[in-house]
Amino acid sequence: MRRFPLAAFLVISLLVAMPASVPAQGDFPLKSVDAKFGDPLLMMSQTTAQRLPQQPKEIKALPKDASGKLTFFRIPFGGKEVLAVIVPGKPSKLYIDSAGTGDLSAATPLSASGEGPQQQFGPTVIVSAGRQAPKLQFMAFGNGQLLMVLPAGYYAGEATLGGQTYRVATVASVKTGRYDVVADPAQLRFGERDYSTLAIDLDRSGEFSRDVLGDGEIVPLGKFIKVKDVYYSVKVAADGSSVHFEKAEPKTGTLDAGTPDAELVVLGEAGFQNLSGAGGKWQLPVGKYTTLAVKLTKKDAAGTPWTIEAQSEVGKLATFEIRPGETMAVKCGAPLVAHTEATKAGDNQMSIGLALTGQGGEQYSPAAVQKGQPQTAPKFKILDEAGKVLATGQFEFG
């Protein structure tokens, strides 16, 4: 009888008892999921088509039931524009020139569900470059003046990262029909929608959070994603059928906001980054960024913190680029300059606007927050050259 050393026996026993390891990165398959209007996953991928002033010359034949006031659109999809027309009625019908022939006489209509200011059409498939593209759905606003185009589904599954399993999903870019279009952060402030969307349930709540000014779980597709302080590179299949994650250590640079009082929410090639503390200097992966919010917090003599915020106008921080080993320095925050703008609002009435501008050109709302509670709007006085008070009042938010 052959004998094994005790140490070898223990090692063999441990190996047998250990469960099969779960991959912490790699390829993860995704499955198609249908979605309806209102699904938060779709909102970041939506695009719009403006009403055309007249019938396009490319349309050679109208639908057979075309009558009344027709509304024409060019729908951006698959790297081209697809012509469409809404024929009013009960219900209204949307005809799409999917084949690109200009002949709508034989097109299959999409009947509207819902009347009035919002009408919903679809879903349907538009063929692009000889392949079946993602299903799309449409919503008309303002009596057909604007046509919103959204995906009618996405791909979803699970991925295991760092020993934890997360629900993930990806949504196609409407303009291209692909799931692998990485966003250019420099375009995001201008409403561009030419990118795919990635979602990961970071808090494992079972839902995707759409808090765009916080730890958002639905983001434009980037090159990386940060999960529990670990970066992973991301690659999505063009048809959405799989996603690949791989642990990464991206090169970094430094963002210097010029003040320890600032907190920033930025969006870059690694998704959302919430930046605070660290004396106003932060290490970030190299690449382009856009700033979604700047917050300034100061304590008064009693030690009570006061916070003001800039969102739509963030000055030099609107778009910036981090380079390897370099520091991107932008002075923001105090000293602040108050600006007022007066416009005539009616007979014997003036409207006075107030903005607070920081060193970097960022414009803060005067709506201050104290201990997490919004405060009342500031008051004002109007003086003549001699210092006499001519009028007093209080600003109104919004």
Phi, psi and omega per residue, in radians:
M1 nan 2.218 -3.097
R2 -1.385 2.369 -3.116
R3 -1.903 2.447 3.079
F4 -1.844 2.476 3.035
P5 -1.047 2.577 -3.118
L6 -1.004 -0.715 -3.120
A7 -1.074 -0.745 3.136
A8 -1.128 -0.669 3.136
F9 -1.099 -0.734 3.137
L10 -1.124 -0.716 3.130
V11 -1.099 -0.795 3.129
I12 -1.074 -0.733 -3.127
S13 -1.105 -0.720 3.139
L14 -1.135 -0.706 3.131
L15 -1.111 -0.685 3.123
V16 -1.199 -0.651 -3.071
A17 -1.330 -0.420 -3.092
M18 -1.228 2.365 3.085
P19 -1.232 2.757 3.094
A20 -1.047 2.332 -3.083
S21 -1.196 2.495 3.101
V22 -1.594 2.257 -3.110
P23 -1.053 2.317 -3.134
A24 -1.624 -0.049 3.092
Q25 -2.900 3.008 3.139
G26 2.186 -2.749 -3.128
D27 -1.552 2.388 3.110
F28 -2.267 2.157 -3.115
P29 -1.258 2.565 3.101
L30 -2.168 2.625 -3.127
K31 -2.068 2.627 -3.119
S32 -1.202 2.396 3.128
V33 -2.285 2.270 3.064
D34 -1.342 2.564 -3.130
A35 -2.381 2.671 -3.135
K36 -1.968 2.998 3.057
F37 -0.999 2.442 3.118
G38 1.681 -0.215 3.096
D39 -1.149 2.135 -3.075
P40 -1.058 -0.393 3.120
L41 -1.117 -0.478 -3.030
L42 -1.482 -0.411 -2.921
M43 -1.109 -0.582 -3.125
M44 -1.312 -0.272 -3.108
S45 -1.745 -0.044 -3.068
Q46 -1.225 2.649 3.009
T47 -2.422 2.969 -3.081
T48 -2.249 2.668 3.066
A49 -2.116 2.220 3.140
Q50 -1.465 2.571 3.090
R51 -1.102 2.386 3.086
L52 -1.464 2.553 -3.082
P53 -1.191 -0.381 -3.134
Q54 -2.721 3.023 -3.141
Q55 -1.150 2.209 3.126
P56 -1.118 2.539 3.141
K57 -1.126 -0.420 -3.104
E58 -1.210 -0.355 3.140
I59 -1.366 1.998 -3.091
K60 -1.611 -0.492 -3.126
A61 -2.562 2.362 -3.139
L62 -1.584 2.871 3.040
P63 -0.997 2.613 -3.080
K64 -1.101 -0.508 -3.121
D65 -1.703 0.282 -3.102
A66 -1.138 2.129 3.094
S67 -2.792 2.892 -3.133
G68 1.312 -2.808 -3.100
K69 -1.481 1.818 -3.131
L70 -1.429 2.562 3.121
T71 -2.130 2.166 -3.047
F72 -1.890 2.592 -3.118
F73 -2.454 2.746 2.889
R74 -1.998 1.994 -3.092
I75 -1.640 2.086 3.098
P76 -1.264 2.138 3.131
F77 -2.838 2.401 3.029
G78 1.062 0.575 3.125
G79 1.356 0.190 3.106
K80 -2.520 -3.061 3.085
E81 -2.074 2.280 -3.110
V82 -1.844 2.269 -3.129
L83 -1.366 2.551 3.131
A84 -2.630 2.769 3.110
V85 -2.492 2.460 3.025
I86 -1.801 2.173 3.078
V87 -1.758 2.077 -3.089
P88 -1.171 2.675 3.122
G89 2.891 -2.964 3.095
K90 -2.196 1.516 0.126
P91 -1.584 2.895 2.998
S92 -1.217 2.769 -3.108
K93 -2.279 2.467 3.101
L94 -1.907 2.149 3.090
Y95 -1.922 2.310 -3.103
I96 -2.106 2.282 3.110
D97 -1.435 1.220 -3.066
S98 -1.069 -0.596 -3.087
A99 -1.411 -0.249 3.131
G100 1.257 0.456 -3.110
T101 -1.645 -0.256 -3.070
G102 1.470 0.023 -3.127
D103 -1.826 1.874 3.140
L104 -1.750 0.091 -3.066
S105 -1.213 -0.464 -3.116
A106 -1.931 0.136 -3.111
A107 -1.227 2.514 3.104
T108 -1.428 2.151 -3.071
P109 -1.347 2.676 2.972
L110 -1.871 2.011 -3.105
S111 -1.410 2.481 -3.099
A112 -1.333 2.482 2.938
S113 -1.953 2.069 -3.070
G114 1.737 2.368 3.126
E115 -2.119 3.035 3.134
G116 1.607 -2.448 -3.031
P117 -1.238 -0.351 3.139
Q118 -2.292 2.213 3.068
Q119 -2.233 2.357 -3.080
Q120 -1.914 2.387 3.130
F121 -2.253 2.535 3.034
G122 1.829 -3.050 0.218
P123 -1.482 2.872 3.061
T124 -2.647 2.961 3.140
V125 -1.997 2.294 3.012
I126 -1.835 2.243 -3.125
V127 -1.457 2.257 -3.124
S128 -2.314 2.266 3.078
A129 0.931 0.633 3.044
G130 1.347 0.149 3.120
R131 -2.225 2.711 3.130
Q132 -1.350 2.136 -3.090
A133 -1.650 3.036 3.116
P134 -1.044 2.646 3.069
K135 -1.191 2.527 3.115
L136 -2.145 2.700 3.028
Q137 -2.326 2.773 -2.955
F138 -2.326 2.610 3.066
M139 -2.408 2.177 3.138
A140 -1.704 2.385 -3.141
F141 -2.094 2.794 3.001
G142 0.977 0.852 -3.124
N143 0.968 0.707 3.056
G144 1.462 0.222 3.131
Q145 -1.317 -0.449 -3.074
L146 -2.405 2.369 -3.139
L147 -2.082 2.018 3.097
M148 -1.564 2.357 -3.119
V149 -2.022 2.165 -3.127
L150 -2.295 2.679 2.965
P151 -1.116 2.687 3.097
A152 -1.849 0.264 3.136
G153 -3.120 3.126 3.122
Y154 -2.717 3.127 3.069
Y155 -1.974 2.401 -3.072
A156 -2.494 2.755 3.115
G157 -3.065 -2.703 3.133
E158 -2.235 2.585 3.086
A159 -2.354 2.484 3.124
T160 -1.843 2.056 -3.103
L161 -2.287 2.180 3.127
G162 1.055 0.572 3.114
G163 1.448 -0.008 3.125
Q164 -2.028 2.530 3.128
T165 -1.752 2.254 -3.103
Y166 -2.155 2.533 2.994
R167 -1.367 2.326 -3.137
V168 -2.261 2.747 3.121
A169 -2.680 2.717 3.062
T170 -2.419 2.499 -3.112
V171 -2.137 2.466 -3.076
A172 -1.284 2.670 2.937
S173 -1.298 2.182 -3.138
V174 -1.101 -0.703 -3.055
K175 -1.155 -0.492 -3.113
T176 -1.961 -0.402 -3.068
G177 1.349 0.189 -3.110
R178 -1.938 2.741 -3.122
Y179 -1.752 -0.047 -3.011
D180 -1.967 0.375 -3.095
V181 -1.487 1.940 -3.126
V182 -1.372 2.368 -3.095
A183 -1.311 2.542 2.967
D184 -1.696 1.881 -3.069
P185 -0.976 -0.452 -3.129
A186 -1.149 -0.373 -3.119
Q187 -1.588 -0.286 -2.941
L188 -1.138 -0.502 -3.116
R189 -1.295 -0.219 -3.067
F190 -1.850 0.313 3.036
G191 1.324 0.241 3.122
E192 -1.178 2.526 -3.121
R193 -2.186 0.409 -3.073
D194 -1.524 1.064 3.124
Y195 -2.741 2.815 3.062
S196 -1.551 2.936 -3.109
T197 -2.084 2.418 3.068
L198 -2.063 2.413 3.080
A199 -2.275 2.420 3.066
I200 -2.478 2.239 -3.074
D201 -1.374 1.363 -3.007
L202 -1.082 -0.641 -3.137
D203 -1.578 0.045 3.076
R204 0.948 0.716 -3.138
S205 -1.510 -0.216 -3.080
G206 1.676 -0.105 3.122
E207 -2.313 2.714 3.094
F208 -1.650 2.093 3.141
S209 -1.391 2.419 3.138
R210 -1.970 0.633 3.102
D211 -1.379 1.588 -3.008
V212 -1.238 -0.276 3.102
L213 -1.912 0.584 3.094
G214 -2.685 -2.455 3.129
D215 -1.468 1.143 -3.102
G216 -1.097 2.397 3.134
E217 -1.771 -0.095 3.084
I218 -2.034 1.987 -3.024
V219 -2.387 2.728 2.963
P220 -1.022 2.465 -3.114
L221 -1.056 2.218 3.102
G222 -2.097 -2.979 3.130
K223 -1.458 -0.424 -3.100
F224 -2.367 2.893 2.986
I225 -2.452 2.474 -3.111
K226 -1.822 2.132 3.140
V227 -2.202 1.959 -3.133
K228 0.895 0.908 3.071
D229 1.170 0.228 3.070
V230 -2.033 2.315 3.135
Y231 -1.598 2.456 3.037
Y232 -2.255 2.376 2.996
S233 -1.294 2.634 -3.068
V234 -2.230 2.302 3.003
K235 -2.400 2.175 -3.113
V236 -1.902 2.428 3.074
A237 -1.103 2.524 -3.090
A238 -1.009 -0.552 -3.133
D239 -1.641 0.078 3.074
G240 1.400 0.080 -3.012
S241 -1.344 -0.236 -3.136
S242 -2.770 2.825 3.053
V243 -2.362 2.475 -3.122
H244 -2.043 2.186 3.056
F245 -1.997 2.452 3.093
E246 -2.547 2.272 -3.122
K247 -0.985 2.363 -3.037
A248 -2.435 2.726 3.038
E249 -2.227 1.424 -3.082
P250 -1.131 2.630 3.042
K251 -1.134 2.627 -3.059
T252 -2.244 2.849 2.988
G253 -2.447 -3.006 -3.049
T254 -2.124 2.390 2.966
L255 -1.846 2.154 3.122
D256 -2.000 1.915 -3.105
A257 -1.449 -0.091 3.050
G258 1.432 -0.006 3.131
T259 -2.707 2.428 3.081
P260 -1.331 -0.105 -3.097
D261 -1.472 -0.124 -2.995
A262 -1.601 2.508 2.921
E263 -2.183 2.362 -3.085
L264 -2.165 2.548 2.918
V265 -2.028 1.994 -3.095
V266 -2.110 2.708 3.117
L267 -2.199 2.176 -3.116
G268 -2.448 -2.722 -3.079
E269 -1.316 -0.012 3.052
A270 -2.097 0.468 3.104
G271 1.413 -2.677 -3.107
F272 -1.370 2.501 3.025
Q273 -2.287 2.171 3.064
N274 -1.734 1.960 -3.005
L275 -1.898 2.158 3.100
S276 -2.687 2.836 3.133
G277 1.168 -2.702 3.085
A278 0.993 0.400 3.118
G279 1.193 0.308 -3.139
G280 1.417 0.273 3.083
K281 -2.189 2.272 -3.051
W282 -2.386 2.500 3.038
Q283 -1.481 2.232 -3.141
L284 -2.310 2.624 3.025
P285 -1.053 2.554 -3.132
V286 -1.106 2.652 3.119
G287 2.397 -3.052 -3.117
K288 -1.601 2.603 -3.115
Y289 -2.420 2.731 2.919
T290 -2.242 2.510 -3.111
T291 -1.721 2.218 -3.121
L292 -1.660 -0.452 -3.128
A293 -2.801 2.529 3.000
V294 -2.199 2.219 3.092
K295 -2.051 2.411 3.049
L296 -2.036 2.302 3.138
T297 -2.222 2.217 3.087
K298 -2.299 2.594 3.078
K299 -1.752 2.451 3.094
D300 -1.450 -3.042 -3.072
A301 -1.057 -0.459 -3.140
A302 -1.536 0.004 -3.137
G303 1.494 0.178 -3.137
T304 -1.485 2.222 -3.131
P305 -1.364 2.396 3.062
W306 -2.106 2.388 -3.075
T307 -2.253 2.368 2.975
I308 -2.167 2.771 -2.997
E309 -2.415 2.502 3.025
A310 -2.069 2.341 3.123
Q311 -2.221 -1.141 -3.017
S312 -1.199 -0.583 3.135
E313 -2.100 1.813 -3.098
V314 -2.037 0.293 3.003
G315 1.049 -2.320 -3.068
K316 -1.170 -0.235 3.133
L317 -1.551 0.007 -3.099
A318 -0.955 -0.884 3.024
T319 -2.420 2.437 3.097
F320 -2.669 2.920 -3.103
E321 -2.266 2.334 3.079
I322 -1.733 2.211 -3.137
R323 -1.899 2.663 -3.070
P324 -0.987 2.162 3.046
G325 1.233 0.056 -3.108
E326 -1.842 2.835 3.106
T327 -1.925 2.185 3.039
M328 -1.657 1.872 -3.054
A329 -1.824 2.178 3.079
V330 -2.366 2.092 3.092
K331 -1.406 2.144 3.065
C332 -2.284 3.072 3.105
G333 1.426 -2.726 -3.049
A334 -1.149 2.635 0.084
P335 -1.326 2.472 3.136
L336 -1.674 2.558 3.099
V337 -2.003 2.209 3.135
A338 -1.514 2.305 3.109
H339 -2.120 2.410 3.024
T340 -2.168 2.584 3.116
E341 -2.367 2.124 -3.100
A342 -1.839 2.300 3.067
T343 -2.304 2.612 -3.131
K344 -1.326 2.169 -3.093
A345 -1.816 -0.108 -3.124
G346 2.826 -3.023 3.108
D347 -1.079 2.145 3.120
N348 1.001 0.465 3.122
Q349 -2.291 2.419 3.084
M350 -2.227 2.486 3.057
S351 -1.865 2.186 -3.089
I352 -2.020 2.100 3.107
G353 -1.726 2.641 -3.103
L354 -2.272 2.299 3.062
A355 -2.404 2.554 3.107
L356 -1.971 2.090 -3.051
T357 -1.884 2.269 3.123
G358 -1.553 3.134 -3.071
Q359 -1.079 -0.535 -3.100
G360 -1.601 0.162 -3.129
G361 1.525 0.045 3.126
E362 -1.296 2.427 -3.092
Q363 -1.907 2.058 -3.080
Y364 -1.689 2.496 3.019
S365 -1.279 2.441 3.089
P366 -1.277 0.051 3.122
A367 -1.327 1.513 -3.083
A368 -1.339 2.657 3.095
V369 -2.072 2.236 3.122
Q370 -2.057 2.131 -3.110
K371 0.912 0.646 3.114
G372 1.445 -0.023 -3.107
Q373 -1.935 2.210 3.098
P374 -1.069 2.443 -3.116
Q375 -1.765 2.876 3.126
T376 -1.179 2.730 -3.118
A377 -1.137 2.646 3.139
P378 -1.124 2.716 3.047
K379 -1.704 2.858 3.117
F380 -2.509 2.794 3.040
K381 -2.261 2.509 3.060
I382 -1.934 2.120 -3.076
L383 -1.992 2.651 3.010
D384 -1.554 -3.050 -3.068
E385 -1.122 -0.457 -3.137
A386 -1.533 -0.020 -3.139
G387 1.576 0.117 3.122
K388 -1.337 2.378 -3.134
V389 -1.321 2.042 3.134
L390 -1.609 -0.595 -3.108
A391 -2.812 2.689 3.057
T392 -2.287 2.797 3.123
G393 -3.037 -3.011 -3.135
Q394 -2.425 2.366 3.112
F395 -1.191 2.729 3.083
E396 -2.135 2.318 3.135
F397 -1.285 2.434 3.096
G398 1.529 nan nan
